[in-house]
């Protein structure tokens, strides 16, 4: 699935291989190690890392500069790397760095999947509200199996799970509900039932990381379906309305809890449900879509 | 709620000395802050300095009215609501001071054709209101996750009739003072980003006040760091 998804985006991909364009630079070996040292620490706007010619290279190290990819929250200004957001410094091998922060407002990035609400039909495009600064456009042809004759059945007010194909500060964002090979691949209009809730963007990322603890905890409750949009919208559906509501409330309260607090709460809920005979055997569990990593990297070569 | 306790301290002016003596360390009233306390805004914070308390909320980057749209950067709107009554001339001037400081520290060009709204609600005014507003604004902007080039903080200094500098004065101290000045200090080079003054003072006194404010700002920036660290400690 991941492979297919990438195809669609190959056009503007940076050299570093991450989806969408990346901000890439060369930096000294020393700066790289300084950055690595501070991974997991909390940084504030205005903090900076120097990587200028004033850096003296140790004799023992190879003098080869390393490539560095700066993601959200890190900006390059001349030969310095500036922190522009408060949060935790994260690192992904071999050379990606970004700041993970707790935001609520979504800023679109190419390649990210979001849950949007269709707000208007305008000729051959739908306007979709995804919680950003302007509505995105979604062509009626950008659905699985749609042709000029065979229009998709999308009404105003419908929820769609779609992917950004254009997300750029100077242009109107554009969504599609198909991947590079023209398949729906999990995207499209939502069916009946389920509940849409809003959570912080940090929680969304915690839900989507591979082997997420939060997801493992949720899995122990009851079978459910979860669609997670990177814009902080989560669509939940469980066996009954009651279970759906329990799940929605749990997710929203997870935001401000530590792992032990959360597990305690989940245990309490589970025992109560069990007492009330509301649980079934958790079988095939969570259906998840979307990718955990930030996509809005930009490249400088 | 994190708080930072320090005793109030007064600076005595000695002619010809620009440096703040190292023995005079603590100079601001007890202060505290809480982030993400409101559920609706994208970022929120409340800041308390002694009995002065301000709550701030940030919305954005959001849709902007066509009349206020700027093609290459975000439009920043600052609204100050007084404790009672409608905003007047005093609030307008505070809004302008705040807006210009925020504009200087935010990277507005990253969100062209969008709007940022910063709303400050005064909960209680016991002196140093503008500096408290500045601190609350900075915390709220940080909480909203907006890109900033640097942080800022506000420090108010009062010069009493006998030439004594009082940092972070109470309302009573402000009333007795000969001059009152508020500075916004940036976190990188400790430079003055904004100044708002009232009353008469000499150049030397101004410089002395700036030096005092810069020293006081260190404490506030350290507090910012501690309070953000505490906030993120839950999901490290």
Boltz contact constraints between the chains, C-beta under 6 A:
constraints:
  - contact:
      token1: [A, 42]
      token2: [B, 228]
      max_distance: 6.0
  - contact:
      token1: [A, 42]
      token2: [B, 229]
      max_distance: 6.0
  - contact:
      token1: [A, 42]
      token2: [B, 232]
      max_distance: 6.0
  - contact:
      token1: [A, 44]
      token2: [B, 225]
      max_distance: 6.0
  - contact:
      token1: [A, 45]
      token2: [B, 148]
      max_distance: 6.0
  - contact:
      token1: [A, 45]
      token2: [B, 151]
      max_distance: 6.0
  - contact:
      token1: [A, 46]
      token2: [B, 150]
      max_distance: 6.0
  - contact:
      token1: [A, 46]
      token2: [B, 151]
      max_distance: 6.0
  - contact:
      token1: [A, 46]
      token2: [B, 187]
      max_distance: 6.0
  - contact:
      token1: [A, 46]
      token2: [B, 188]
      max_distance: 6.0
  - contact:
      token1: [A, 84]
      token2: [B, 147]
      max_distance: 6.0
  - contact:
      token1: [A, 84]
      token2: [B, 148]
      max_distance: 6.0
  - contact:
      token1: [A, 85]
      token2: [B, 145]
      max_distance: 6.0
  - contact:
      token1: [A, 85]
      token2: [B, 147]
      max_distance: 6.0
  - contact:
      token1: [A, 86]
      token2: [B, 142]
      max_distance: 6.0
  - contact:
      token1: [A, 86]
      token2: [B, 228]
      max_distance: 6.0
  - contact:
      token1: [A, 88]
      token2: [B, 232]
      max_distance: 6.0
  - contact:
      token1: [A, 101]
      token2: [B, 145]
      max_distance: 6.0
  - contact:
      token1: [A, 103]
      token2: [B, 145]
      max_distance: 6.0
  - contact:
      token1: [A, 104]
      token2: [B, 42]
      max_distance: 6.0
  - contact:
      token1: [A, 105]
      token2: [B, 42]
      max_distance: 6.0
  - contact:
      token1: [A, 133]
      token2: [B, 61]
      max_distance: 6.0
  - contact:
      token1: [A, 133]
      token2: [B, 62]
      max_distance: 6.0
  - contact:
      token1: [A, 133]
      token2: [B, 63]
      max_distance: 6.0
  - contact:
      token1: [A, 133]
      token2: [B, 114]
      max_distance: 6.0
  - contact:
      token1: [A, 134]
      token2: [B, 63]
      max_distance: 6.0
  - contact:
      token1: [A, 169]
      token2: [B, 112]
      max_distance: 6.0
  - contact:
      token1: [A, 258]
      token2: [B, 234]
      max_distance: 6.0
